[in-house]
């Protein structure tokens, strides 16, 4: 054996075994608290330090994260978590459905009318009951839109494709019309997304959402952003302030070309004609005639679906990129 080879062998034999990635044979000094036999007050003092707010890691300190000064971080997180998970699940194209949380399925609406009718029979002059019954009857008349939204959800779900990554239904995740749209997608075993919002009172998402695709936002602004980032169409059923908010924001963004134009369909012309009069706005000069052309009316799920396909045909753009 040559002297050179022998030297290499001896040096190699002196290389120590790698340290364990976590454990040590001997603990470091700070791995044990100062013992009470050295200072009787030490354990209590140490406990006060460990429980103090300054010792919490920043990302675990809810009180710190909820301060006004850290709002920017919360805005980032409100955006990033849904974005990350939607990408992870391959959700790239969506159809957004808005509508009243109060428009329930016809059976429930009919039951409410019957209950109020029975109550009113015991006290026919109760003005409050009369008003509640009148409202319940109007909800019953509009409950047909629950069925339309559910059927539309089925059409979107069937178009989602064999791998579930072409198209997804998105709603606010609540009851009423949103429930119906998510329920329709669930009927055909398609995925659908819900974008809930944190409110001061208790609320529950509807049960027909895909469990891994129901998100809860702190900020309305970030929720709106996620509604439209992947939207290929917006379908608005009869609704109240929340529906109007989302509808008019979308129309404003398209009007100003802040986002690319997309199909906007208002379901239920009779309702929308009374709730919102764009022809009056044109006549008053507060919007241009071309702004009236940013949406159209429909009555059935088939009309909505074929209208969206026709819009993309006229635009010369693929419905699903």
Secondary structure, DSSP 8 states (H G I E B T S, - for coil): --HHHHHHHHHHHT------SS--SS--GGGS---TTT-TTHHHHHHHHHHSGGGS-GGG-HHHHTSGGGHHHHHHHHHHHHHHHHHHTT---EEEEE--SS---HHHHHHHHHHHHHHHHH-TT-HHHHHHHHHHHHHHHHTHHHHHHHHHHHHHHHTT-TTS-S-EEEE-S-STHHHHHHHHHHHTT--EEEEEE--SS-----TTS-GGGEEEES-HHHHHHHHHHTEEEEEE-S--HHHHHHHHHHHHHHHTTSS---EEEEE-HHHHHHH--HHHHHHHTSS-HHHHTT-EEE-SHHHHHHHHHHHHHHHT--S--
